[in-house]
């Protein structure tokens, strides 16, 4: 679900075509986490519900854009942002990558990661 179609949705899929609008431009108003993930990646599947829970705790102050690296041309974005493995989560603020983490992390870690930029 895209942010454009539902302003109340804080978790949505993103792709190469809408990345600029849905991530870079959106990050001028709110922090946007981008989850670079793949369906075959077990740690990605473990991290997904953890990220979902944490992002929802922020009541719309943080967005989560999910980028499936194996769909369409999305791997180009993974290359552009020099992801070295999956999952990789990149935090964008004001159109710029501010920080990132790799692999599955705890809710506490993710909250502290986000709180450093709020």
Secondary structure, 3 states (H helix, E strand, C coil): CCCCCCCCCCEEECCCCCHHHHHHHHHHCCEEEEEEECCCCHHHHHHHHHHHHHHHHCCCCEEEEEEECCCCCCHHHHHHCCCCCCCEEEEEECCEEEEEEECCCCHHHHHHHHHCCC
